[in-house]
Amino acid sequence: MRILILIAIGLLLYLIITNFLRKQKRQQSESISSAEKMVRCKYCSLHILEQEAIQEGSNFYCSQSHLEADKQAK
Ligand SMILES: [Zn+2]
């Protein structure tokens, strides 16, 4: 009887792990398909999607505040 419980626990763990890995894999492929062009914030070097970035000339920023902070640093 104890062996059955161990098998059940093992099976459960196996299902949890494979489910977790499958979810992770799906997230990865989703991020690849939705990842368009990545740009780097000139101020903090954070990588962001180009469509979410704020462009100022040839420079990109992750937020309006970093755009202003970089301008003030000059
Ligand atoms: Zn930034």
N, CA, C, O and the ligand as a Tripos MOL2 file, in Angstrom:
@<TRIPOS>MOLECULE
protein
  297   295    75     0     0
PROTEIN
NO_CHARGES

@<TRIPOS>ATOM
      1 N           0.8350   -1.2190    0.0000 N.3       1 MET1
      2 CA          0.0000    0.0000    0.0000 C.3       1 MET1
      3 C           0.8630    1.2600    0.0000 C.2       1 MET1
      4 O           0.5490    2.2630   -0.6410 O.2       1 MET1
      5 N           1.9680    1.1650    0.7490 N.am      2 ARG2
      6 CA          2.8470    2.3260    0.8120 C.3       2 ARG2
      7 C           3.4720    2.6320   -0.5510 C.2       2 ARG2
      8 O           3.7160    3.7870   -0.9010 O.2       2 ARG2
      9 N           3.7210    1.5680   -1.2990 N.am      3 ILE3
     10 CA          4.3110    1.7280   -2.6350 C.3       3 ILE3
     11 C           3.3450    2.4780   -3.5530 C.2       3 ILE3
     12 O           3.7570    3.3270   -4.3430 O.2       3 ILE3
     13 N           2.0770    2.1590   -3.4390 N.am      4 LEU4
     14 CA          1.0700    2.8420   -4.2620 C.3       4 LEU4
     15 C           1.0600    4.3380   -3.9880 C.2       4 LEU4
     16 O           0.9480    5.1560   -4.9010 O.2       4 LEU4
     17 N           1.1830    4.6820   -2.6870 N.am      5 ILE5
     18 CA          1.2000    6.1050   -2.3260 C.3       5 ILE5
     19 C           2.4280    6.7860   -2.9140 C.2       5 ILE5
     20 O           2.3530    7.9020   -3.4280 O.2       5 ILE5
     21 N           3.5630    6.0910   -2.8280 N.am      6 LEU6
     22 CA          4.7950    6.6490   -3.3960 C.3       6 LEU6
     23 C           4.6660    6.8430   -4.9040 C.2       6 LEU6
     24 O           5.1100    7.8550   -5.4470 O.2       6 LEU6
     25 N           4.0550    5.8660   -5.5760 N.am      7 ILE7
     26 CA          3.8580    5.9740   -7.0290 C.3       7 ILE7
     27 C           2.9440    7.1510   -7.3430 C.2       7 ILE7
     28 O           3.1830    7.9140   -8.2790 O.2       7 ILE7
     29 N           1.8850    7.2800   -6.5320 N.am      8 ALA8
     30 CA          0.9360    8.3710   -6.7430 C.3       8 ALA8
     31 C           1.6290    9.7240   -6.5670 C.2       8 ALA8
     32 O           1.4100   10.6570   -7.3400 O.2       8 ALA8
     33 N           2.4680    9.8090   -5.5340 N.am      9 ILE9
     34 CA          3.1880   11.0630   -5.2860 C.3       9 ILE9
     35 C           4.1660   11.3470   -6.4300 C.2       9 ILE9
     36 O           4.2920   12.4790   -6.8960 O.2       9 ILE9
     37 N           4.8540   10.2850   -6.8670 N.am     10 GLY10
     38 CA          5.8000   10.4320   -7.9720 C.3      10 GLY10
     39 C           5.1050   10.8920   -9.2380 C.2      10 GLY10
     40 O           5.5990   11.7640   -9.9520 O.2      10 GLY10
     41 N           3.9500   10.2960   -9.5090 N.am     11 LEU11
     42 CA          3.1840   10.6530  -10.6990 C.3      11 LEU11
     43 C           2.7310   12.1150  -10.6290 C.2      11 LEU11
     44 O           2.7830   12.8520  -11.6130 O.2      11 LEU11
     45 N           2.2880   12.5030   -9.4360 N.am     12 LEU12
     46 CA          1.8190   13.8610   -9.2300 C.3      12 LEU12
     47 C           2.9580   14.8600   -9.4700 C.2      12 LEU12
     48 O           2.7880   15.8740  -10.1480 O.2      12 LEU12
     49 N           4.1260   14.5410   -8.8910 N.am     13 LEU13
     50 CA          5.2900   15.4000   -9.0790 C.3      13 LEU13
     51 C           5.6570   15.4890  -10.5540 C.2      13 LEU13
     52 O           5.9820   16.5610  -11.0650 O.2      13 LEU13
     53 N           5.5990   14.3340  -11.2330 N.am     14 TYR14
     54 CA          5.9240   14.2880  -12.6500 C.3      14 TYR14
     55 C           4.9800   15.1940  -13.4350 C.2      14 TYR14
     56 O           5.4100   15.9480  -14.3080 O.2      14 TYR14
     57 N           3.6940   15.1130  -13.1150 N.am     15 LEU15
     58 CA          2.6960   15.9360  -13.8160 C.3      15 LEU15
     59 C           2.9260   17.4170  -13.5470 C.2      15 LEU15
     60 O           2.8190   18.2460  -14.4510 O.2      15 LEU15
     61 N           3.2430   17.7430  -12.2970 N.am     16 ILE16
     62 CA          3.4770   19.1450  -11.9420 C.3      16 ILE16
     63 C           4.6940   19.6820  -12.6920 C.2      16 ILE16
     64 O           4.6690   20.7890  -13.2310 O.2      16 ILE16
     65 N           5.7630   18.8760  -12.7170 N.am     17 ILE17
     66 CA          6.9930   19.3320  -13.3640 C.3      17 ILE17
     67 C           6.8100   19.4900  -14.8680 C.2      17 ILE17
     68 O           7.2380   20.4880  -15.4470 O.2      17 ILE17
     69 N           6.1680   18.4960  -15.5090 N.am     18 THR18
     70 CA          5.9920   18.6080  -16.9600 C.3      18 THR18
     71 C           5.0560   19.7600  -17.3040 C.2      18 THR18
     72 O           5.2420   20.4450  -18.3100 O.2      18 THR18
     73 N           4.0480   19.9650  -16.4620 N.am     19 ASN19
     74 CA          3.1280   21.0700  -16.6890 C.3      19 ASN19
     75 C           3.8640   22.4090  -16.5700 C.2      19 ASN19
     76 O           3.6450   23.3350  -17.3510 O.2      19 ASN19
     77 N           4.7420   22.4750  -15.5660 N.am     20 PHE20
     78 CA          5.5170   23.6860  -15.3360 C.3      20 PHE20
     79 C           6.4540   23.9640  -16.5060 C.2      20 PHE20
     80 O           6.5670   25.0950  -16.9780 O.2      20 PHE20
     81 N           7.1340   22.8900  -16.9710 N.am     21 LEU21
     82 CA          8.0700   23.0600  -18.0830 C.3      21 LEU21
     83 C           7.3380   23.4640  -19.3560 C.2      21 LEU21
     84 O           7.8200   24.2930  -20.1280 O.2      21 LEU21
     85 N           6.1640   22.8650  -19.5650 N.am     22 ARG22
     86 CA          5.3910   23.1880  -20.7560 C.3      22 ARG22
     87 C           4.9620   24.6540  -20.7260 C.2      22 ARG22
     88 O           5.0040   25.3490  -21.7410 O.2      22 ARG22
     89 N           4.5530   25.1070  -19.5480 N.am     23 LYS23
     90 CA          4.1270   26.4960  -19.3860 C.3      23 LYS23
     91 C           5.2770   27.4510  -19.6780 C.2      23 LYS23
     92 O           5.1170   28.4770  -20.3380 O.2      23 LYS23
     93 N           6.4590   27.0640  -19.1530 N.am     24 GLN24
     94 CA          7.6370   27.9020  -19.3490 C.3      24 GLN24
     95 C           7.9950   27.9810  -20.8270 C.2      24 GLN24
     96 O           8.3380   29.0430  -21.3440 O.2      24 GLN24
     97 N           7.9070   26.8220  -21.5020 N.am     25 LYS25
     98 CA          8.2530   26.7700  -22.9110 C.3      25 LYS25
     99 C           7.2950   27.6350  -23.7110 C.2      25 LYS25
    100 O           7.6970   28.3340  -24.6410 O.2      25 LYS25
    101 N           6.0080   27.5780  -23.3340 N.am     26 ARG26
    102 CA          5.0130   28.3660  -24.0360 C.3      26 ARG26
    103 C           5.2830   29.8610  -23.8470 C.2      26 ARG26
    104 O           5.1600   30.6540  -24.7810 O.2      26 ARG26
    105 N           5.6500   30.2210  -22.6230 N.am     27 GLN27
    106 CA          5.9490   31.6310  -22.3470 C.3      27 GLN27
    107 C           7.1310   32.0990  -23.1880 C.2      27 GLN27
    108 O           7.1460   33.2170  -23.7030 O.2      27 GLN27
    109 N           8.1340   31.2050  -23.3160 N.am     28 GLN28
    110 CA          9.3100   31.5640  -24.0920 C.3      28 GLN28
    111 C           8.9490   31.8140  -25.5450 C.2      28 GLN28
    112 O           9.3670   32.8090  -26.1370 O.2      28 GLN28
    113 N           8.1500   30.8800  -26.1310 N.am     29 SER29
    114 CA          7.8080   31.0360  -27.5360 C.3      29 SER29
    115 C           6.9010   32.2420  -27.7240 C.2      29 SER29
    116 O           6.9440   32.9010  -28.7620 O.2      29 SER29
    117 N           6.0790   32.5310  -26.7160 N.am     30 GLU30
    118 CA          5.2310   33.7160  -26.7980 C.3      30 GLU30
    119 C           6.0660   34.9840  -26.7970 C.2      30 GLU30
    120 O           5.8150   35.9210  -27.5550 O.2      30 GLU30
    121 N           7.0760   34.9880  -25.9190 N.am     31 SER31
    122 CA          7.8910   36.1920  -25.8380 C.3      31 SER31
    123 C           8.7150   36.3630  -27.0970 C.2      31 SER31
    124 O           9.0390   37.4860  -27.4830 O.2      31 SER31
    125 N           9.0640   35.2300  -27.7540 N.am     32 ILE32
    126 CA          9.8270   35.3460  -28.9880 C.3      32 ILE32
    127 C           8.9360   35.8900  -30.0990 C.2      32 ILE32
    128 O           9.3480   36.7540  -30.8730 O.2      32 ILE32
    129 N           7.6860   35.3630  -30.1700 N.am     33 SER33
    130 CA          6.8080   35.8020  -31.2470 C.3      33 SER33
    131 C           6.3730   37.2460  -31.0400 C.2      33 SER33
    132 O           6.2070   37.9890  -32.0070 O.2      33 SER33
    133 N           6.1880   37.6510  -29.7820 N.am     34 SER34
    134 CA          5.7480   39.0220  -29.5390 C.3      34 SER34
    135 C           6.9270   39.9750  -29.4510 C.2      34 SER34
    136 O           6.7590   41.1920  -29.5180 O.2      34 SER34
    137 N           8.1330   39.4090  -29.2980 N.am     35 ALA35
    138 CA          9.3120   40.2720  -29.2220 C.3      35 ALA35
    139 C           9.6020   40.8130  -30.6020 C.2      35 ALA35
    140 O           9.9920   40.0790  -31.5100 O.2      35 ALA35
    141 N           9.4100   42.0750  -30.7400 N.am     36 GLU36
    142 CA          9.7640   42.6670  -32.0120 C.3      36 GLU36
    143 C          11.1800   43.1950  -31.8720 C.2      36 GLU36
    144 O          12.0970   42.4160  -31.6100 O.2      36 GLU36
    145 N          11.3760   44.4320  -32.0300 N.am     37 LYS37
    146 CA         12.7300   44.9490  -31.9230 C.3      37 LYS37
    147 C          12.9750   45.4690  -30.5160 C.2      37 LYS37
    148 O          12.1680   46.2150  -29.9620 O.2      37 LYS37
    149 N          14.1060   45.0600  -29.9460 N.am     38 MET38
    150 CA         14.4580   45.5290  -28.6120 C.3      38 MET38
    151 C          15.4210   46.6990  -28.7400 C.2      38 MET38
    152 O          16.3200   46.7040  -29.5810 O.2      38 MET38
    153 N          15.2100   47.6740  -27.8970 N.am     39 VAL39
    154 CA         16.1210   48.8140  -27.8680 C.3      39 VAL39
    155 C          16.5820   49.0100  -26.4280 C.2      39 VAL39
    156 O          15.9890   48.4680  -25.4950 O.2      39 VAL39
    157 N          17.6220   49.7740  -26.2650 N.am     40 ARG40
    158 CA         18.1650   49.9630  -24.9260 C.3      40 ARG40
    159 C          17.9830   51.4040  -24.4870 C.2      40 ARG40
    160 O          18.2570   52.3440  -25.2330 O.2      40 ARG40
    161 N          17.5180   51.5500  -23.2680 N.am     41 CYS41
    162 CA         17.3770   52.8860  -22.6990 C.3      41 CYS41
    163 C          18.7620   53.5040  -22.5810 C.2      41 CYS41
    164 O          19.6740   52.9060  -22.0090 O.2      41 CYS41
    165 N          18.9100   54.6920  -23.1200 N.am     42 LYS42
    166 CA         20.2220   55.3400  -23.1080 C.3      42 LYS42
    167 C          20.6370   55.7150  -21.6900 C.2      42 LYS42
    168 O          21.8260   55.8140  -21.3860 O.2      42 LYS42
    169 N          19.6610   55.9190  -20.8410 N.am     43 TYR43
    170 CA         19.9630   56.3810  -19.4780 C.3      43 TYR43
    171 C          20.3000   55.2370  -18.5330 C.2      43 TYR43
    172 O          21.3180   55.2950  -17.8420 O.2      43 TYR43
    173 N          19.4550   54.1770  -18.4830 N.am     44 CYS44
    174 CA         19.6760   53.1090  -17.5100 C.3      44 CYS44
    175 C          20.0570   51.7770  -18.1600 C.2      44 CYS44
    176 O          20.2310   50.7810  -17.4590 O.2      44 CYS44
    177 N          20.1900   51.7470  -19.4910 N.am     45 SER45
    178 CA         20.5900   50.5400  -20.2310 C.3      45 SER45
    179 C          19.5820   49.4060  -20.1490 C.2      45 SER45
    180 O          19.9160   48.2630  -20.4600 O.2      45 SER45
    181 N          18.3740   49.6960  -19.7420 N.am     46 LEU46
    182 CA         17.3280   48.6810  -19.6790 C.3      46 LEU46
    183 C          16.8530   48.3610  -21.0940 C.2      46 LEU46
    184 O          16.6860   49.2540  -21.9250 O.2      46 LEU46
    185 N          16.6370   47.0650  -21.3520 N.am     47 HIS47
    186 CA         16.1370   46.6760  -22.6670 C.3      47 HIS47
    187 C          14.6150   46.6990  -22.6820 C.2      47 HIS47
    188 O          13.9630   46.1480  -21.7950 O.2      47 HIS47
    189 N          14.0700   47.3330  -23.6840 N.am     48 ILE48
    190 CA         12.6240   47.4820  -23.7980 C.3      48 ILE48
    191 C          12.2130   47.3000  -25.2430 C.2      48 ILE48
    192 O          13.0360   47.4230  -26.1510 O.2      48 ILE48
    193 N          10.9450   47.0090  -25.4580 N.am     49 LEU49
    194 CA         10.4190   46.9080  -26.8140 C.3      49 LEU49
    195 C          10.4390   48.2910  -27.4520 C.2      49 LEU49
    196 O          10.1530   49.3080  -26.8210 O.2      49 LEU49
    197 N          10.7910   48.2780  -28.7360 N.am     50 GLU50
    198 CA         10.8760   49.5620  -29.4290 C.3      50 GLU50
    199 C           9.5420   50.2980  -29.3970 C.2      50 GLU50
    200 O           9.4900   51.5220  -29.2820 O.2      50 GLU50
    201 N           8.4380   49.5020  -29.5030 N.am     51 GLN51
    202 CA          7.1170   50.1450  -29.5160 C.3      51 GLN51
    203 C           6.7420   50.7500  -28.1670 C.2      51 GLN51
    204 O           5.8780   51.6230  -28.0870 O.2      51 GLN51
    205 N           7.4070   50.2740  -27.0950 N.am     52 GLU52
    206 CA          7.1320   50.8140  -25.7670 C.3      52 GLU52
    207 C           8.1280   51.8910  -25.3740 C.2      52 GLU52
    208 O           7.9360   52.5960  -24.3840 O.2      52 GLU52
    209 N           9.1810   52.0100  -26.1480 N.am     53 ALA53
    210 CA         10.2260   52.9640  -25.8050 C.3      53 ALA53
    211 C           9.8480   54.3690  -26.2660 C.2      53 ALA53
    212 O           9.0080   54.5590  -27.1450 O.2      53 ALA53
    213 N          10.4880   55.3210  -25.6500 N.am     54 ILE54
    214 CA         10.2980   56.7150  -26.0540 C.3      54 ILE54
    215 C          11.5190   57.1120  -26.8660 C.2      54 ILE54
    216 O          12.6540   57.0380  -26.3960 O.2      54 ILE54
    217 N          11.2580   57.5330  -28.0910 N.am     55 GLN55
    218 CA         12.3650   57.8450  -28.9790 C.3      55 GLN55
    219 C          12.6290   59.3410  -29.0050 C.2      55 GLN55
    220 O          11.7160   60.1640  -29.0700 O.2      55 GLN55
    221 N          13.9060   59.6530  -28.9530 N.am     56 GLU56
    222 CA         14.3250   61.0540  -29.0230 C.3      56 GLU56
    223 C          15.5140   61.0720  -29.9740 C.2      56 GLU56
    224 O          16.6390   60.7530  -29.5890 O.2      56 GLU56
    225 N          15.2460   61.4500  -31.2280 N.am     57 GLY57
    226 CA         16.3000   61.3910  -32.2300 C.3      57 GLY57
    227 C          16.6870   59.9510  -32.4810 C.2      57 GLY57
    228 O          15.8390   59.1320  -32.8350 O.2      57 GLY57
    229 N          17.9590   59.6300  -32.3040 N.am     58 SER58
    230 CA         18.4010   58.2430  -32.5040 C.3      58 SER58
    231 C          18.5110   57.5070  -31.1760 C.2      58 SER58
    232 O          18.9530   56.3590  -31.1440 O.2      58 SER58
    233 N          18.1190   58.1480  -30.0860 N.am     59 ASN59
    234 CA         18.2060   57.5250  -28.7600 C.3      59 ASN59
    235 C          16.8480   57.0320  -28.2990 C.2      59 ASN59
    236 O          15.8060   57.5670  -28.6780 O.2      59 ASN59
    237 N          16.8870   55.9940  -27.4700 N.am     60 PHE60
    238 CA         15.6530   55.4400  -26.9120 C.3      60 PHE60
    239 C          15.7050   55.5130  -25.3910 C.2      60 PHE60
    240 O          16.7770   55.4320  -24.7900 O.2      60 PHE60
    241 N          14.5440   55.6660  -24.7820 N.am     61 TYR61
    242 CA         14.4510   55.7110  -23.3170 C.3      61 TYR61
    243 C          13.2900   54.8330  -22.8670 C.2      61 TYR61
    244 O          12.3000   54.6580  -23.5780 O.2      61 TYR61
    245 N          13.4440   54.2840  -21.6510 N.am     62 CYS62
    246 CA         12.4020   53.3970  -21.1420 C.3      62 CYS62
    247 C          11.2150   54.2000  -20.6260 C.2      62 CYS62
    248 O          10.0980   53.6860  -20.5670 O.2      62 CYS62
    249 N          11.4460   55.4400  -20.2570 N.am     63 SER63
    250 CA         10.3550   56.2570  -19.7380 C.3      63 SER63
    251 C          10.6370   57.7270  -20.0050 C.2      63 SER63
    252 O          11.7580   58.1230  -20.3240 O.2      63 SER63
    253 N           9.5960   58.5110  -19.8650 N.am     64 GLN64
    254 CA          9.7180   59.9500  -20.0710 C.3      64 GLN64
    255 C          10.6940   60.5630  -19.0770 C.2      64 GLN64
    256 O          11.4420   61.4840  -19.4070 O.2      64 GLN64
    257 N          10.6760   60.0360  -17.8470 N.am     65 SER65
    258 CA         11.5530   60.6200  -16.8210 C.3      65 SER65
    259 C          13.0190   60.3860  -17.1460 C.2      65 SER65
    260 O          13.8640   61.2260  -16.8350 O.2      65 SER65
    261 N          13.3330   59.2460  -17.7750 N.am     66 HIS66
    262 CA         14.7270   58.9970  -18.1380 C.3      66 HIS66
    263 C          15.1480   59.8440  -19.3240 C.2      66 HIS66
    264 O          16.3120   60.2270  -19.4360 O.2      66 HIS66
    265 N          14.2190   60.1340  -20.1980 N.am     67 LEU67
    266 CA         14.5070   61.0410  -21.3020 C.3      67 LEU67
    267 C          14.9060   62.4040  -20.7390 C.2      67 LEU67
    268 O          15.9010   63.0030  -21.1440 O.2      67 LEU67
    269 N          14.0940   62.8700  -19.7910 N.am     68 GLU68
    270 CA         14.3690   64.1830  -19.2010 C.3      68 GLU68
    271 C          15.6430   64.1630  -18.3720 C.2      68 GLU68
    272 O          16.4220   65.1160  -18.3970 O.2      68 GLU68
    273 N          15.8520   63.0810  -17.6410 N.am     69 ALA69
    274 CA         17.0550   62.9840  -16.8080 C.3      69 ALA69
    275 C          18.3110   62.9960  -17.6620 C.2      69 ALA69
    276 O          19.3170   63.6040  -17.2980 O.2      69 ALA69
    277 N          18.2440   62.3100  -18.8160 N.am     70 ASP70
    278 CA         19.3940   62.2720  -19.7050 C.3      70 ASP70
    279 C          19.6400   63.6320  -20.3350 C.2      70 ASP70
    280 O          20.7840   64.0320  -20.5470 O.2      70 ASP70
    281 N          18.5690   64.3280  -20.6290 N.am     71 LYS71
    282 CA         18.7050   65.6750  -21.2010 C.3      71 LYS71
    283 C          19.3650   66.6210  -20.1980 C.2      71 LYS71
    284 O          20.2140   67.4420  -20.5460 O.2      71 LYS71
    285 N          18.9400   66.4730  -18.9340 N.am     72 GLN72
    286 CA         19.4740   67.3550  -17.8970 C.3      72 GLN72
    287 C          20.9330   67.0330  -17.5890 C.2      72 GLN72
    288 O          21.6860   67.9020  -17.1490 O.2      72 GLN72
    289 N          21.3320   65.7780  -17.8210 N.am     73 ALA73
    290 CA         22.7110   65.3650  -17.5260 C.3      73 ALA73
    291 C          23.6960   65.9980  -18.4880 C.2      73 ALA73
    292 O          24.8880   66.0880  -18.1930 O.2      73 ALA73
    293 N          23.1990   66.4400  -19.6460 N.am     74 LYS74
    294 CA         24.1010   67.0270  -20.6450 C.3      74 LYS74
    295 C          24.5280   68.4480  -20.2600 C.2      74 LYS74
    296 O          25.2870   69.0850  -20.9910 O.2      74 LYS74
    297 ZN         15.7010   53.9980  -18.3710 Zn       75 ZN75
@<TRIPOS>BOND
     1     1     2 1
     2     2     3 1
     3     3     4 2
     4     3     5 am
     5     5     6 1
     6     6     7 1
     7     7     8 2
     8     7     9 am
     9     9    10 1
    10    10    11 1
    11    11    12 2
    12    11    13 am
    13    13    14 1
    14    14    15 1
    15    15    16 2
    16    15    17 am
    17    17    18 1
    18    18    19 1
    19    19    20 2
    20    19    21 am
    21    21    22 1
    22    22    23 1
    23    23    24 2
    24    23    25 am
    25    25    26 1
    26    26    27 1
    27    27    28 2
    28    27    29 am
    29    29    30 1
    30    30    31 1
    31    31    32 2
    32    31    33 am
    33    33    34 1
    34    34    35 1
    35    35    36 2
    36    35    37 am
    37    37    38 1
    38    38    39 1
    39    39    40 2
    40    39    41 am
    41    41    42 1
    42    42    43 1
    43    43    44 2
    44    43    45 am
    45    45    46 1
    46    46    47 1
    47    47    48 2
    48    47    49 am
    49    49    50 1
    50    50    51 1
    51    51    52 2
    52    51    53 am
    53    53    54 1
    54    54    55 1
    55    55    56 2
    56    55    57 am
    57    57    58 1
    58    58    59 1
    59    59    60 2
    60    59    61 am
    61    61    62 1
    62    62    63 1
    63    63    64 2
    64    63    65 am
    65    65    66 1
    66    66    67 1
    67    67    68 2
    68    67    69 am
    69    69    70 1
    70    70    71 1
    71    71    72 2
    72    71    73 am
    73    73    74 1
    74    74    75 1
    75    75    76 2
    76    75    77 am
    77    77    78 1
    78    78    79 1
    79    79    80 2
    80    79    81 am
    81    81    82 1
    82    82    83 1
    83    83    84 2
    84    83    85 am
    85    85    86 1
    86    86    87 1
    87    87    88 2
    88    87    89 am
    89    89    90 1
    90    90    91 1
    91    91    92 2
    92    91    93 am
    93    93    94 1
    94    94    95 1
    95    95    96 2
    96    95    97 am
    97    97    98 1
    98    98    99 1
    99    99   100 2
   100    99   101 am
   101   101   102 1
   102   102   103 1
   103   103   104 2
   104   103   105 am
   105   105   106 1
   106   106   107 1
   107   107   108 2
   108   107   109 am
   109   109   110 1
   110   110   111 1
   111   111   112 2
   112   111   113 am
   113   113   114 1
   114   114   115 1
   115   115   116 2
   116   115   117 am
   117   117   118 1
   118   118   119 1
   119   119   120 2
   120   119   121 am
   121   121   122 1
   122   122   123 1
   123   123   124 2
   124   123   125 am
   125   125   126 1
   126   126   127 1
   127   127   128 2
   128   127   129 am
   129   129   130 1
   130   130   131 1
   131   131   132 2
   132   131   133 am
   133   133   134 1
   134   134   135 1
   135   135   136 2
   136   135   137 am
   137   137   138 1
   138   138   139 1
   139   139   140 2
   140   139   141 am
   141   141   142 1
   142   142   143 1
   143   143   144 2
   144   143   145 am
   145   145   146 1
   146   146   147 1
   147   147   148 2
   148   147   149 am
   149   149   150 1
   150   150   151 1
   151   151   152 2
   152   151   153 am
   153   153   154 1
   154   154   155 1
   155   155   156 2
   156   155   157 am
   157   157   158 1
   158   158   159 1
   159   159   160 2
   160   159   161 am
   161   161   162 1
   162   162   163 1
   163   163   164 2
   164   163   165 am
   165   165   166 1
   166   166   167 1
   167   167   168 2
   168   167   169 am
   169   169   170 1
   170   170   171 1
   171   171   172 2
   172   171   173 am
   173   173   174 1
   174   174   175 1
   175   175   176 2
   176   175   177 am
   177   177   178 1
   178   178   179 1
   179   179   180 2
   180   179   181 am
   181   181   182 1
   182   182   183 1
   183   183   184 2
   184   183   185 am
   185   185   186 1
   186   186   187 1
   187   187   188 2
   188   187   189 am
   189   189   190 1
   190   190   191 1
   191   191   192 2
   192   191   193 am
   193   193   194 1
   194   194   195 1
   195   195   196 2
   196   195   197 am
   197   197   198 1
   198   198   199 1
   199   199   200 2
   200   199   201 am
   201   201   202 1
   202   202   203 1
   203   203   204 2
   204   203   205 am
   205   205   206 1
   206   206   207 1
   207   207   208 2
   208   207   209 am
   209   209   210 1
   210   210   211 1
   211   211   212 2
   212   211   213 am
   213   213   214 1
   214   214   215 1
   215   215   216 2
   216   215   217 am
   217   217   218 1
   218   218   219 1
   219   219   220 2
   220   219   221 am
   221   221   222 1
   222   222   223 1
   223   223   224 2
   224   223   225 am
   225   225   226 1
   226   226   227 1
   227   227   228 2
   228   227   229 am
   229   229   230 1
   230   230   231 1
   231   231   232 2
   232   231   233 am
   233   233   234 1
   234   234   235 1
   235   235   236 2
   236   235   237 am
   237   237   238 1
   238   238   239 1
   239   239   240 2
   240   239   241 am
   241   241   242 1
   242   242   243 1
   243   243   244 2
   244   243   245 am
   245   245   246 1
   246   246   247 1
   247   247   248 2
   248   247   249 am
   249   249   250 1
   250   250   251 1
   251   251   252 2
   252   251   253 am
   253   253   254 1
   254   254   255 1
   255   255   256 2
   256   255   257 am
   257   257   258 1
   258   258   259 1
   259   259   260 2
   260   259   261 am
   261   261   262 1
   262   262   263 1
   263   263   264 2
   264   263   265 am
   265   265   266 1
   266   266   267 1
   267   267   268 2
   268   267   269 am
   269   269   270 1
   270   270   271 1
   271   271   272 2
   272   271   273 am
   273   273   274 1
   274   274   275 1
   275   275   276 2
   276   275   277 am
   277   277   278 1
   278   278   279 1
   279   279   280 2
   280   279   281 am
   281   281   282 1
   282   282   283 1
   283   283   284 2
   284   283   285 am
   285   285   286 1
   286   286   287 1
   287   287   288 2
   288   287   289 am
   289   289   290 1
   290   290   291 1
   291   291   292 2
   292   291   293 am
   293   293   294 1
   294   294   295 1
   295   295   296 2
@<TRIPOS>SUBSTRUCTURE
     1 MET1         2 RESIDUE 1 A MET
     2 ARG2         6 RESIDUE 1 A ARG
     3 ILE3        10 RESIDUE 1 A ILE
     4 LEU4        14 RESIDUE 1 A LEU
     5 ILE5        18 RESIDUE 1 A ILE
     6 LEU6        22 RESIDUE 1 A LEU
     7 ILE7        26 RESIDUE 1 A ILE
     8 ALA8        30 RESIDUE 1 A ALA
     9 ILE9        34 RESIDUE 1 A ILE
    10 GLY10       38 RESIDUE 1 A GLY
    11 LEU11       42 RESIDUE 1 A LEU
    12 LEU12       46 RESIDUE 1 A LEU
    13 LEU13       50 RESIDUE 1 A LEU
    14 TYR14       54 RESIDUE 1 A TYR
    15 LEU15       58 RESIDUE 1 A LEU
    16 ILE16       62 RESIDUE 1 A ILE
    17 ILE17       66 RESIDUE 1 A ILE
    18 THR18       70 RESIDUE 1 A THR
    19 ASN19       74 RESIDUE 1 A ASN
    20 PHE20       78 RESIDUE 1 A PHE
    21 LEU21       82 RESIDUE 1 A LEU
    22 ARG22       86 RESIDUE 1 A ARG
    23 LYS23       90 RESIDUE 1 A LYS
    24 GLN24       94 RESIDUE 1 A GLN
    25 LYS25       98 RESIDUE 1 A LYS
    26 ARG26      102 RESIDUE 1 A ARG
    27 GLN27      106 RESIDUE 1 A GLN
    28 GLN28      110 RESIDUE 1 A GLN
    29 SER29      114 RESIDUE 1 A SER
    30 GLU30      118 RESIDUE 1 A GLU
    31 SER31      122 RESIDUE 1 A SER
    32 ILE32      126 RESIDUE 1 A ILE
    33 SER33      130 RESIDUE 1 A SER
    34 SER34      134 RESIDUE 1 A SER
    35 ALA35      138 RESIDUE 1 A ALA
    36 GLU36      142 RESIDUE 1 A GLU
    37 LYS37      146 RESIDUE 1 A LYS
    38 MET38      150 RESIDUE 1 A MET
    39 VAL39      154 RESIDUE 1 A VAL
    40 ARG40      158 RESIDUE 1 A ARG
    41 CYS41      162 RESIDUE 1 A CYS
    42 LYS42      166 RESIDUE 1 A LYS
    43 TYR43      170 RESIDUE 1 A TYR
    44 CYS44      174 RESIDUE 1 A CYS
    45 SER45      178 RESIDUE 1 A SER
    46 LEU46      182 RESIDUE 1 A LEU
    47 HIS47      186 RESIDUE 1 A HIS
    48 ILE48      190 RESIDUE 1 A ILE
    49 LEU49      194 RESIDUE 1 A LEU
    50 GLU50      198 RESIDUE 1 A GLU
    51 GLN51      202 RESIDUE 1 A GLN
    52 GLU52      206 RESIDUE 1 A GLU
    53 ALA53      210 RESIDUE 1 A ALA
    54 ILE54      214 RESIDUE 1 A ILE
    55 GLN55      218 RESIDUE 1 A GLN
    56 GLU56      222 RESIDUE 1 A GLU
    57 GLY57      226 RESIDUE 1 A GLY
    58 SER58      230 RESIDUE 1 A SER
    59 ASN59      234 RESIDUE 1 A ASN
    60 PHE60      238 RESIDUE 1 A PHE
    61 TYR61      242 RESIDUE 1 A TYR
    62 CYS62      246 RESIDUE 1 A CYS
    63 SER63      250 RESIDUE 1 A SER
    64 GLN64      254 RESIDUE 1 A GLN
    65 SER65      258 RESIDUE 1 A SER
    66 HIS66      262 RESIDUE 1 A HIS
    67 LEU67      266 RESIDUE 1 A LEU
    68 GLU68      270 RESIDUE 1 A GLU
    69 ALA69      274 RESIDUE 1 A ALA
    70 ASP70      278 RESIDUE 1 A ASP
    71 LYS71      282 RESIDUE 1 A LYS
    72 GLN72      286 RESIDUE 1 A GLN
    73 ALA73      290 RESIDUE 1 A ALA
    74 LYS74      294 RESIDUE 1 A LYS
    75 ZN75       297 GROUP 0 **** ****
